[in-house]
Amino acid sequence: MKYFNAIKSGNNEEADAQIMKAQGQSITPDEIYISIFQPSAYEIGQLWKKTSLGLGRNMLPVRLSNVIWANYIHFLNQSNPKIKNWWLGCVDREYHRIGLRMVADLFEQDGWNVLYMVLQFQRKRLPGW
């Protein structure tokens, strides 16, 4: 909850410190995603539902999480050779991309070559659909 409280209040330094603290405790990127980012994203969604924050205040935690996650993945600087391919994108009428981007980053960190496609990709245009 410390991470969520930090992004909710706009304290990106504290939020970043929470992620780096977890990294320092040898928590894997998958565990950091599942135990820190995912519950925080859920809480942000609950705030959106309740509209307890204005639009700008609701977007702040989302944007901070995007930046902090990108910085964290960059920090890992994984040098695995990319030998597997994976395409991903959101299907039509799906607007939640932060989780998909984080999952893509985890796959890249594990050695996959990930093609992150545009939002609103139509299923009928995918091979095999």
Phi and psi in degrees as GROMACS dihedral restraints (atoms count N, CA, C in turn):
[ dihedral_restraints ]
;  ai    aj    ak    al  type     phi  dphi    fc
    3     4     5     6     1   -62.4    20    10
    4     5     6     7     1   -40.1    20    10
    6     7     8     9     1   -62.6    20    10
    7     8     9    10     1   -49.0    20    10
    9    10    11    12     1   -60.0    20    10
   10    11    12    13     1   -45.5    20    10
   12    13    14    15     1   -61.3    20    10
   13    14    15    16     1   -36.2    20    10
   15    16    17    18     1   -67.4    20    10
   16    17    18    19     1   -46.4    20    10
   18    19    20    21     1   -71.3    20    10
   19    20    21    22     1   -32.8    20    10
   21    22    23    24     1   -63.3    20    10
   22    23    24    25     1   -36.8    20    10
   24    25    26    27     1   -89.1    20    10
   25    26    27    28     1    -1.9    20    10
   27    28    29    30     1    82.8    20    10
   28    29    30    31     1    15.7    20    10
   30    31    32    33     1   -91.0    20    10
   31    32    33    34     1    81.9    20    10
   33    34    35    36     1   -67.3    20    10
   34    35    36    37     1   -29.1    20    10
   36    37    38    39     1   -65.8    20    10
   37    38    39    40     1   -42.9    20    10
   39    40    41    42     1   -67.7    20    10
   40    41    42    43     1   -41.4    20    10
   42    43    44    45     1   -61.2    20    10
   43    44    45    46     1   -45.8    20    10
   45    46    47    48     1   -61.9    20    10
   46    47    48    49     1   -40.0    20    10
   48    49    50    51     1   -62.0    20    10
   49    50    51    52     1   -36.9    20    10
   51    52    53    54     1   -64.4    20    10
   52    53    54    55     1   -39.4    20    10
   54    55    56    57     1   -68.6    20    10
   55    56    57    58     1   -44.6    20    10
   57    58    59    60     1   -67.2    20    10
   58    59    60    61     1   -32.0    20    10
   60    61    62    63     1   -63.9    20    10
   61    62    63    64     1   -44.7    20    10
   63    64    65    66     1   -62.0    20    10
   64    65    66    67     1   -43.1    20    10
   66    67    68    69     1   -59.8    20    10
   67    68    69    70     1   -42.3    20    10
   69    70    71    72     1   -65.0    20    10
   70    71    72    73     1   -23.0    20    10
   72    73    74    75     1   -90.7    20    10
   73    74    75    76     1    15.2    20    10
   75    76    77    78     1    62.5    20    10
   76    77    78    79     1    28.9    20    10
   78    79    80    81     1   -78.3    20    10
   79    80    81    82     1   131.5    20    10
   81    82    83    84     1   -70.1    20    10
   82    83    84    85     1   158.2    20    10
   84    85    86    87     1   -57.0    20    10
   85    86    87    88     1   -38.7    20    10
   87    88    89    90     1   -60.6    20    10
   88    89    90    91     1   -44.4    20    10
   90    91    92    93     1   -67.1    20    10
   91    92    93    94     1   -37.7    20    10
   93    94    95    96     1   -63.2    20    10
   94    95    96    97     1   -42.6    20    10
   96    97    98    99     1   -61.2    20    10
   97    98    99   100     1   -49.3    20    10
   99   100   101   102     1   -71.3    20    10
  100   101   102   103     1   -37.3    20    10
  102   103   104   105     1   -94.2    20    10
  103   104   105   106     1   -17.8    20    10
  105   106   107   108     1  -118.4    20    10
  106   107   108   109     1   -58.9    20    10
  108   109   110   111     1   -69.2    20    10
  109   110   111   112     1   -46.1    20    10
  111   112   113   114     1   -62.0    20    10
  112   113   114   115     1   -48.7    20    10
  114   115   116   117     1   -63.2    20    10
  115   116   117   118     1   -34.2    20    10
  117   118   119   120     1   -67.5    20    10
  118   119   120   121     1   -39.5    20    10
  120   121   122   123     1   -62.7    20    10
  121   122   123   124     1   -39.4    20    10
  123   124   125   126     1   -61.4    20    10
  124   125   126   127     1   -45.4    20    10
  126   127   128   129     1   -63.3    20    10
  127   128   129   130     1   -39.0    20    10
  129   130   131   132     1   -60.9    20    10
  130   131   132   133     1   -43.2    20    10
  132   133   134   135     1   -60.3    20    10
  133   134   135   136     1   -38.6    20    10
  135   136   137   138     1   -64.4    20    10
  136   137   138   139     1   -38.4    20    10
  138   139   140   141     1   -64.1    20    10
  139   140   141   142     1   -39.3    20    10
  141   142   143   144     1   -61.7    20    10
  142   143   144   145     1   -44.6    20    10
  144   145   146   147     1   -59.7    20    10
  145   146   147   148     1   -44.1    20    10
  147   148   149   150     1   -78.5    20    10
  148   149   150   151     1   -13.0    20    10
  150   151   152   153     1    45.7    20    10
  151   152   153   154     1    40.8    20    10
  153   154   155   156     1   -77.0    20    10
  154   155   156   157     1   -13.2    20    10
  156   157   158   159     1  -122.1    20    10
  157   158   159   160     1   153.2    20    10
  159   160   161   162     1   -70.3    20    10
  160   161   162   163     1   171.1    20    10
  162   163   164   165     1   -56.5    20    10
  163   164   165   166     1   -47.9    20    10
  165   166   167   168     1   -61.9    20    10
  166   167   168   169     1   -41.0    20    10
  168   169   170   171     1   -70.7    20    10
  169   170   171   172     1   -28.7    20    10
  171   172   173   174     1   -73.3    20    10
  172   173   174   175     1   -36.0    20    10
  174   175   176   177     1   -75.2    20    10
  175   176   177   178     1   -27.2    20    10
  177   178   179   180     1   -56.8    20    10
  178   179   180   181     1   -50.7    20    10
  180   181   182   183     1   -62.1    20    10
  181   182   183   184     1   -35.2    20    10
  183   184   185   186     1   -64.9    20    10
  184   185   186   187     1   -48.6    20    10
  186   187   188   189     1   -65.8    20    10
  187   188   189   190     1   -40.6    20    10
  189   190   191   192     1   -62.1    20    10
  190   191   192   193     1   -42.5    20    10
  192   193   194   195     1   -62.2    20    10
  193   194   195   196     1   -40.2    20    10
  195   196   197   198     1   -57.7    20    10
  196   197   198   199     1   -49.0    20    10
  198   199   200   201     1   -67.3    20    10
  199   200   201   202     1   -45.3    20    10
  201   202   203   204     1   -63.8    20    10
  202   203   204   205     1   -42.6    20    10
  204   205   206   207     1   -62.6    20    10
  205   206   207   208     1   -45.9    20    10
  207   208   209   210     1   -60.2    20    10
  208   209   210   211     1   -42.8    20    10
  210   211   212   213     1   -64.5    20    10
  211   212   213   214     1   -39.5    20    10
  213   214   215   216     1   -63.9    20    10
  214   215   216   217     1   -47.2    20    10
  216   217   218   219     1   -62.9    20    10
  217   218   219   220     1   -41.0    20    10
  219   220   221   222     1   -61.6    20    10
  220   221   222   223     1   -40.2    20    10
  222   223   224   225     1   -59.4    20    10
  223   224   225   226     1   -37.9    20    10
  225   226   227   228     1   -61.9    20    10
  226   227   228   229     1   -35.3    20    10
  228   229   230   231     1    46.3    20    10
  229   230   231   232     1    51.6    20    10
  231   232   233   234     1   -66.9    20    10
  232   233   234   235     1   134.9    20    10
  234   235   236   237     1  -112.0    20    10
  235   236   237   238     1    25.3    20    10
  237   238   239   240     1   -64.0    20    10
  238   239   240   241     1   138.4    20    10
  240   241   242   243     1   -67.3    20    10
  241   242   243   244     1   140.2    20    10
  243   244   245   246     1   -89.8    20    10
  244   245   246   247     1   103.6    20    10
  246   247   248   249     1  -116.4    20    10
  247   248   249   250     1    -8.3    20    10
  249   250   251   252     1  -118.8    20    10
  250   251   252   253     1   146.7    20    10
  252   253   254   255     1  -113.1    20    10
  253   254   255   256     1   145.3    20    10
  255   256   257   258     1  -148.1    20    10
  256   257   258   259     1   129.4    20    10
  258   259   260   261     1  -105.4    20    10
  259   260   261   262     1   137.8    20    10
  261   262   263   264     1  -148.2    20    10
  262   263   264   265     1   156.1    20    10
  264   265   266   267     1  -174.8    20    10
  265   266   267   268     1   170.4    20    10
  267   268   269   270     1   -90.7    20    10
  268   269   270   271     1   136.7    20    10
  270   271   272   273     1   -75.0    20    10
  271   272   273   274     1   166.9    20    10
  273   274   275   276     1   -54.6    20    10
  274   275   276   277     1   140.7    20    10
  276   277   278   279     1    70.0    20    10
  277   278   279   280     1    18.4    20    10
  279   280   281   282     1  -112.0    20    10
  280   281   282   283     1   120.4    20    10
  282   283   284   285     1  -113.3    20    10
  283   284   285   286     1     2.2    20    10
  285   286   287   288     1   -94.0    20    10
  286   287   288   289     1    99.6    20    10
  288   289   290   291     1  -106.0    20    10
  289   290   291   292     1   -15.0    20    10
  291   292   293   294     1   -63.7    20    10
  292   293   294   295     1   -43.4    20    10
  294   295   296   297     1   -63.8    20    10
  295   296   297   298     1   -41.5    20    10
  297   298   299   300     1   -63.2    20    10
  298   299   300   301     1   -40.1    20    10
  300   301   302   303     1   -64.8    20    10
  301   302   303   304     1   -40.5    20    10
  303   304   305   306     1   -66.0    20    10
  304   305   306   307     1   -41.9    20    10
  306   307   308   309     1   -64.0    20    10
  307   308   309   310     1   -40.4    20    10
  309   310   311   312     1   -59.3    20    10
  310   311   312   313     1   -43.6    20    10
  312   313   314   315     1   -62.7    20    10
  313   314   315   316     1   -38.7    20    10
  315   316   317   318     1   -65.3    20    10
  316   317   318   319     1   -40.6    20    10
  318   319   320   321     1   -64.4    20    10
  319   320   321   322     1   -41.7    20    10
  321   322   323   324     1   -61.2    20    10
  322   323   324   325     1   -41.2    20    10
  324   325   326   327     1   -63.8    20    10
  325   326   327   328     1   -27.2    20    10
  327   328   329   330     1   -89.0    20    10
  328   329   330   331     1     5.2    20    10
  330   331   332   333     1   104.3    20    10
  331   332   333   334     1     6.5    20    10
  333   334   335   336     1   -87.7    20    10
  334   335   336   337     1   146.5    20    10
  336   337   338   339     1   -92.1    20    10
  337   338   339   340     1   109.0    20    10
  339   340   341   342     1  -105.4    20    10
  340   341   342   343     1   127.2    20    10
  342   343   344   345     1  -101.9    20    10
  343   344   345   346     1   107.9    20    10
  345   346   347   348     1   -89.5    20    10
  346   347   348   349     1   109.8    20    10
  348   349   350   351     1   -89.0    20    10
  349   350   351   352     1   176.0    20    10
  351   352   353   354     1   -67.2    20    10
  352   353   354   355     1   160.5    20    10
  354   355   356   357     1   -72.0    20    10
  355   356   357   358     1   161.0    20    10
  357   358   359   360     1    63.3    20    10
  358   359   360   361     1    35.2    20    10
  360   361   362   363     1   -73.7    20    10
  361   362   363   364     1   130.9    20    10
  363   364   365   366     1   -81.4    20    10
  364   365   366   367     1   128.7    20    10
  366   367   368   369     1   -56.9    20    10
  367   368   369   370     1   -38.1    20    10
  369   370   371   372     1   -63.6    20    10
  370   371   372   373     1   -15.8    20    10
  372   373   374   375     1   -89.7    20    10
  373   374   375   376     1    -6.8    20    10
  375   376   377   378     1   -82.5    20    10
  376   377   378   379     1   139.0    20    10
  378   379   380   381     1   -58.8    20    10
  379   380   381   382     1   135.6    20    10
  381   382   383   384     1    88.0    20    10
  382   383   384   385     1     1.4    20    10
